[in-house]
């Protein structure tokens, strides 16, 4: 049985990834900094094990790997955001986001990769980035910058670890009705406005992201590495469609 560790697996997208992995036959390590959500989520999923660790704490991550064993797949999903205008953002908030989203991704991926090296059978790492790492969002603090950095870090990992048979890719969610997006979308007017801007006509779900993560982790993606795949219903590349233009250019002459 293949195994996978998912960080930030206590709720939201992380939990959905773990659920899909279990259905696909993986033994799943559900890692979260919060013990109660990790245990509750793992109890509801077959072949799942709760792992409690702070992704930015190297010793805790190593201990979690000791407890679970070397996985075939490591998924870096854990992340945080601290909203606020950059000019007013507390330095502590900026650093906290960098520590979890960027440094934590590095710590977890490197710890898993070293064990994959030693085992000699390759593996897959999937990092969760964001459309905000492709285009900036207002008052997002360090969030977008960390996700852009993780996308480049994904390329660096893929470049250096490919010779060990390790593929490293990233998934960039768009407007997702789960996790960090849930509080924003709780306002009905905001929800309708955002949904109307998505070319596919709907908000994304945690399952939409989980399915792509499982694809990148699978043998079906055996020749895919170093990619940052947008899963956003087309919204990131639809800016021109949001801008007004005169009716006179809508038809060919």
N, C-alpha and C positions, 0 to 999 in steps of 0.2 A: 504494500500500500504506500503510495506517495504521500508526502507530508508537506504542509505549508504553515508558515507563521504569518499572521496578519496583525499589524500594529494598529492601535486605536480601534480594536475589534469589539469593544463593549456596546457600541451603538452605531446607528447611521450607516454610512457606506461601508465601514469596516466590518460591521456585523453582516451586512448583505454579502460581502465578498466571502466571509467565512461560511455562510450558509450555502452559497453556490459551490464552494470548494468541497464541502462535506457531501453534497448531492453528487458531485463529480467523482467521489470516491477517495478524497484526500483525508488523511488524519490532520486535524487542524489545531494549531496553537493559537489561542485567542489572547493576544497580549494587549494589556491596557494599564494605564497608570492608576486606574480606579479599581479597587478589588471587587466591590459589589457588582458593578456592571459586567466585569470580566467573568465572574463566577455564574451570574444569572444567564448571560448569553451562552456560555459554554454548556450549561446544564440543559439548554433547550436544543442543542445540536448534537447529532450523533458523531462519535469519534472526535470530540472536541475537548481540549484541555485548557483551562484558564491559566494565564501567565501574567503575573503582576509585576510591572517594571516601568520605570520612567525611561522613555526612549532616549533622553539626553544623558542618561547615567550609564556609562560603559560597564561598570561592575554589575549593575542590575540586569543589563542585557545579556552579559556573559552568563550570569546565573540562570536566566530564563532558558538560554540555549543548552546549558548543562542539564536542566530539568527535562527539556523536551527532546533534545537530540538534534542532529544536523538536518534541517529541512531541505527538500528538493527545491522549494520555492519560498522566497522571503518577500512579503509585500509591505512596503513602507506607506501606510495610510495615515498614521497619526499626524495631526497638525492642529495649530491654533491660529487665531486671528485676534488682533487688538485694533479695533477701529478708532479712527481719529485723524484730523488734519495733521500732516507732517510737521507743520510749524508749531503745533501744540502737543504733539505726541511725547509722552514721557519716555526717556531713554530706556528705562527699565522695561517698558512694554515692547519697544523695538527689539531690545536684546532678547527678551523672552521668546518672541516669535522666531528670531534667527536661531536661537538655541534649540528649539523643538523642531521647526520645519526643515532647517538646513543641516545644522550640526547633528541633530537626532537621526536624520535620514542617513548621513554619513556613518555614524556610529553603528546603527543597526545593520546597514548593508555590508559594511566592512567586516563586522563580527560574523555574519552569516557566510560571507564570501570566503573568509579564511578557513572556515570549517569545510566549505565545499571544496576548496583547494586540496585540503588534507585528505578528503575522501576520494578525490580523483574522478568523480563521476559527473562533473559539471553541475548545472542548476540554472535557475532563473530568478531574477530579481525584478520586481515591478514597483516603481515609485509613483505615488499619486501626486501630480502637480496641480495645475488649475488653468483655466482660460485667463485668469488674472496674472499668470506668468507669461502670457503672450501679449495681452493688452492690459493697460493699467486701469484700475477701478478707483473712483474717488474715495478718499478717506480710508484707504485700506492699509495704511501704515507700511510695515515691512512685509506684509503678506505676499504681494505680487512679486517683490524683489526676491524673496526666498524661493518662490515657486519657479521663477525664471532661472535662479541659480541651481535648483534641483534638476531642471531640464538639462542644463549644461553638465552638471555633475553626472547625470545619467549617461551622457555621451562619453564622459571621461572614464566612467566605470566600464562601459561597454568596450571601449578601446583597450583598456589595460587588462581586463579580465576575460576577454574573448578567447585568449589562448589557453585558458583553463576550462573552456567549454561552458562558460557562464554567460548567458544572455541577460542584458539589462535594458529594460524599456520603461517608459512612463506613460501614464494615462492622465489627460488633462480634462477634468469635468467642467461642464458649463453651468447652466442654471439648473441645479439639481434640487428636487424637493425632498431633501434629507439633510441630516448633519448640520453643517454651518449655514446652509441655505434655509433651513426651516424657520428660524426667527424672522428672517427678511420676508419670506413668502407668507407669513401668518397674516399680514395685512392684505385683505381681499383686493383692494385697489392696486397695490403694488404687484400682487400676484397676477392679476389680469393684464396689467401693463407690461410686465416682463414676458408673460406667455405670448402676448401678441407680437413680440419682436423676434420670436424664434421662427426661422423659416419652416421647420417641420411642424409648427403649430402647437407644440406642447412643451411643458417642462420635462426635464429628465428625471429619472428615478435612480435610487441606489442600485436597483437591479440592472439598469442600463450600464452602469459603471462596472458592476461586478462581472457581467458577462464579458466585457472587453478585457478586464484583468485576467479572467480565466483563460481567454484565448491567448493572450500574450505569455501566460505561464505554460501553455500546452505545447505539445509537439507540433500542432498545426501552425505554430509560429516559429518553427525551428530555425528559420533563416532570417528572422527579424531581430535586430538588436540596435540599440542606440536611438530609438525612436521616441518621440513625445506625441502621442496620438490624442488629438482633440476629440472629445466625445461631448458635443455641445449643440446638436441639432442644427448646426450651421450658423449659430448666432455670432461667433467671433468674427467671421468673414462677411457679415451682412451690413457693415456700417454704411455703405453707399445706398443700400435700400432704405435706410432710415432717414436719408436726407431728401428734402423737397426738390422737385424740379418741375419746369413748366410742362403743361400738357402737350405743347407743340412738339416736344421731342419724343413723345411716346409712340408715334407712328412713323413708319418709313414713308418717304415720298415717292 
